Amino acid sequence: MMPTTLLRVLGPLLLASACLGIGVACAADAVNDTAGDGQTVSLLFAGDIVLDGQPGQVIAQGHDPFAPFAAFLHADIRVANLECVVATVGEPEDKIFNFRANPHTLDILNQHFDAVSIANNHSGDFGRPAFAEMLGLLDQHHILRFGGGHNLAEAHKPLIIERKGIRIALLGYNEFMPRSFEADAAAPGTAWSEDEQVVADIQKARSLYHADLVIPVMHWGWENEMKANARQRQLARLMIDAGADAVIGGHPHVTQDIETYHDKLIVYSVGNFMIDALDNEAQTIGWVVGLQLDRAGVKSWTTRVAHIDTQGIPHPVAHAKSPCGARDRSGIGMCDNTN
């Protein structure tokens, strides 16, 4: 394995260049937008979004909890982790936290995000009937989904989005218990992370679905740990060796370290984005990651700092230093979050 590359500081101009783009909601599993070949595609990743609790109450009162951050949620493709089930049915599972949001919250979500990963440890909080209802509700609201489905095959199927002639495959996996939320051959649920299956999915995304780029989105690691553990690092490298162009992670509820492997970006955890169930100060800080992609992979990338208030609502933090980088530079630097 090639050792991790540590990079030098980049200028703040990179931050602005990597977050530009126009967000376009997608209404199909594979979306084709051939605006021109050889261009770059901007792709944005936000962390855990829970539309239950106070953010859900804000929406019920006729307000948009995404509004303070909305100016920075612009990209050709906007993706987040939906860390709750959205449903009206089901009974709570036997666990400490159970999140279920009202379907009306999706009217707001689809104004800001095009696709969501549903591969996490809260998608099954109210059982398979609620999960199945959520699949239908996301489809009705034209919010693309990956990392889960009506059966095991659908859960492991990549979401293919084409922009400017570049086909991008998104795969989602959960690695945090309970595994009972995993999809079965004929039952709805999430995609669980088994090494052999993950490698096969990445390779199939290219061979069968003809993806130019493949990006797995992971739900892994331990809560409140600021550094990725050995399992996360092993799996990230395995995925890149299998053909992934970048790996984006979440679940620990805090941001974790970022590194490159074979010049491919690994963000181990972007932290929270919208959630009011916060235990400590570190959980109030998250990153929104912006990627500029071309056919060769990640051309450049930035992070923007989000501060989550007591209502669970994210706010941009001006002039906060956060990681950034570029393929034609050596190093991971720190860029200003300029407004």
HELIX and SHEET records of a PDB file:
HELIX    1   1 LEU A   13  ALA A   18  1                                   6    
HELIX    2   2 GLY A   53  ALA A   60  1                                   8    
HELIX    3   3 ALA A   67  PHE A   72  5                                   6    
HELIX    4   4 THR A  105  HIS A  112  1                                   8    
HELIX    5   5 GLY A  127  GLN A  140  1                                  14    
HELIX    6   6 LEU A  152  ALA A  155  1                                   4    
HELIX    7   7 ARG A  179  PHE A  181  5                                   3    
HELIX    8   8 ASP A  195  SER A  207  1                                  13    
HELIX    9   9 ALA A  230  ALA A  242  1                                  13    
HELIX   10  10 GLU A  281  THR A  284  5                                   4    
SHEET    1   A 7 ALA A  30  VAL A  31  0                                        
SHEET    2   A 7 LEU A 159  ARG A 163  1                                        
SHEET    3   A 7 ILE A 166  ASN A 174 -1                                        
SHEET    4   A 7 LEU A 213  HIS A 219  1                                        
SHEET    5   A 7 ALA A 246  GLY A 250  1                                        
SHEET    6   A 7 LYS A 264  VAL A 267  1                                        
SHEET    7   A 7 ILE A 258  TYR A 261 -1                                        
SHEET    1   B 5 LEU A 144  PHE A 146  0                                        
SHEET    2   B 5 ALA A 115  SER A 117  1                                        
SHEET    3   B 5 ILE A  77  LEU A  82  1                                        
SHEET    4   B 5 VAL A  41  ILE A  49  1                                        
SHEET    5   B 5 ASN A 272  MET A 274  1                                        
SHEET    1   C 7 LEU A 144  PHE A 146  0                                        
SHEET    2   C 7 ALA A 115  SER A 117  1                                        
SHEET    3   C 7 ILE A  77  LEU A  82  1                                        
SHEET    4   C 7 VAL A  41  ILE A  49  1                                        
SHEET    5   C 7 ILE A 285  ASP A 294 -1                                        
SHEET    6   C 7 GLY A 297  ILE A 308 -1                                        
SHEET    7   C 7 PRO A 314  PRO A 316 -1                                        
SHEET    1   D 8 LEU A 144  PHE A 146  0                                        
SHEET    2   D 8 ALA A 115  SER A 117  1                                        
SHEET    3   D 8 ILE A  77  LEU A  82  1                                        
SHEET    4   D 8 VAL A  41  ILE A  49  1                                        
SHEET    5   D 8 ILE A 285  ASP A 294 -1                                        
SHEET    6   D 8 GLY A 297  ILE A 308 -1                                        
SHEET    7   D 8 LYS A 321  ALA A 326 -1                                        
SHEET    8   D 8 ILE A 332  ASP A 336 -1                                        
SHEET    1   E 2 VAL A  85  VAL A  86  0                                        
SHEET    2   E 2 ARG A 100  ALA A 101  1                                        
SHEET    1   F 2 GLY A 148  GLY A 149  0                                        
SHEET    2   F 2 GLY A 189  THR A 190 -1                                        
END                                                                             
